[in-house]
Amino acid sequence: MKKNRIRPIALCVFLNNNRILVNEGYDPVKRQTFYRSLGGGIEFGEKAEDTVRRELKEELNVEVGEVRYLGTLENIFVFNGTPGHEIVMIFDGVLVNSGLYEQAVIVGEEANGEVIRAVWKSLDEFGEGKSILYPTGLLALLVGK
């Protein structure tokens, strides 16, 4: 990420039976495991919903059907000791392959070769004193608080 730049991104939660599809991450500086919805950077001239489809195809080789806009969050954070700032458009979507909703782990790969492990997590697993869900504010957006 370029320094002192705000990055526009689009993420999709794939809400199903009170579960969402997330990538497990780890911040070695904070020694913290966290979870984040899937998606990525919006390219110039690309609609945010198309970003979700493209990123999921590139990273997990899955097709995304219908998507529905849920809201936008501003994410100011520090990861691995480096500050970041994102404007995050959040979507709920449908996976074309319905069998993926029953698959515990979906493995893929980032463009840089880093392995992605997408897992289904119940919304009840997140919150104060529980697993961490980023971006901040996403859980409240999903549960209406």
N, C-alpha and C positions, 0 to 999 in steps of 0.2 A: 504494500500500500504506500502511495506517495505521502510524504509528510505534509501536514497542514492542509489536507484535502478532505472534503466531505464526500463520502462514497455512497451513491444511491444503490440500494440492493433490493431484491425481491425474494421473499421466503414463502414457503408453503407448508402448512401444518398437516394436511390430510387427516382431519379429525374423524375418528371412527370408533364408536363404542367407548367414548370418553378417553381414547388414546390418541396420541399424535406420533408422527414419524420424525425422529430426531437423530442427529449425528452426535456421538459422544466425543467430547474434546477434553484436552488436559492443558492447563497453564502451568508450566514447570516453575515459573517464578512465584506464583501464588500457591503452588502445590494444590491445585484445585481441579477436580473433575467437574465438567459442566455439560449441558446438552443444548443444542441449537437446532432449529428447524432448517430444512434443506432449501437451497437456492443459491443465489450469488449476485454478482455485479450486473447492473443494467447497462447494456451497451448503448452508445449514442444512436438514437433513431429507433430503438427497440422498445416496445411496450413492456411494462413490468410483467404482465401475465405471460407474455412470450418468453421472458427471461426464465421464469419458473419452468416452463416446458423444456427450453433449451438446456438449462443447467441440470435438470433431472435426467435428461437423455444422455448428456455428456458424462455425468458423474456416476450414475447408477444404471444407465441403459434401460430406463423405464419410461413408458409413455404416460403423459398426464392428459386426462380428458378435461372436463369442465372445471373451471376455477371461478371462485367468488371472492371479491375483495372484502377484507375484514377491517382494515384500518392501517394507519401509518404510525410508526414509533420512531423517536429520535434516540439513537444509541451512542452514547459517549462512554468510552471504556478504555481500559488498559489491558492488553493481552501480551504476555511474554515480555513485559516491561516496556512495551511500546504503546503510546496513546493512539486511539482511533476514534473516528466520528462517522456514523452512518445514518442515513435516512432510510428506514426500512419499511417497505410496503409489504403487508402481510396478506396472504391469500389462504383460503381453504380450497382444496382440490380433490379430484377423484383420480385414483390410479386406474388406468385402463385394464390392466391385468388384476382382476379381483383376488386372485390367489396370493398376491403380495400382502394383503391384509392379514393373512394367517402365517406369513413367513416371519419368524422371530428376528432375523438379521438379514439385511440386504447389503451386500458388499459391493463397493465400487472403488473408483480411483479419481483423485483430483488430477488436474492437468500437469501438476508437478510430480506426479507419481505417488503422492501420499495416499494411503488406503483410507477409504471412507467406510465406516460401519454404521449404517442406519438401523435404528432399533425402534420398536414400538414401546412407548412409555405412557402409563396412565397419568392423566392430569393430577390425580391424587398423590402422585409421587413427588410433585413439585410444591414449593412454598417454603415459608420460614422454617428453618431447621431440617429441611428435606433436600432433595436434589435441586441443583441450580439450573434454571432455564433462562437462556438468553435469546433475544435481547430482553433487557429489563422492561417490564410492562406487558410482555406477551401473555403471561399467565392471566393477568387481570383482564386483558382484552378477550381471552378465550372463555373465561368463566363469568364475565360480565360484572366484575367488581371494580 
